[in-house]
Amino acid sequence: MNTLVIFTPLWSTASFGDPLDGLALEWAALGMHLDLCKGSHRQLFALRCLAQTLRGFVTAHLVTTLAAVSLLIGVGSLLF
């Protein structure tokens, strides 16, 4: 015998079945907050991007980077 079993969800939302009033206002407030945070940390973000780019270059070209650094140290020690 085939029986139809309907499972109820094991989760609930914060609205408890009510309509989502004010959702657009909350999204707008979140957008303004993220813009404010992004603007205040712009220099730190640029510095992190630069560090990540340099790290990627160094790890991809490890032997070449070590040779170039040792060459610069050698030339620097001869000149000074």
Order of alpha helices (4+ residues) and beta strands (2+ residues): alpha-alpha-alpha
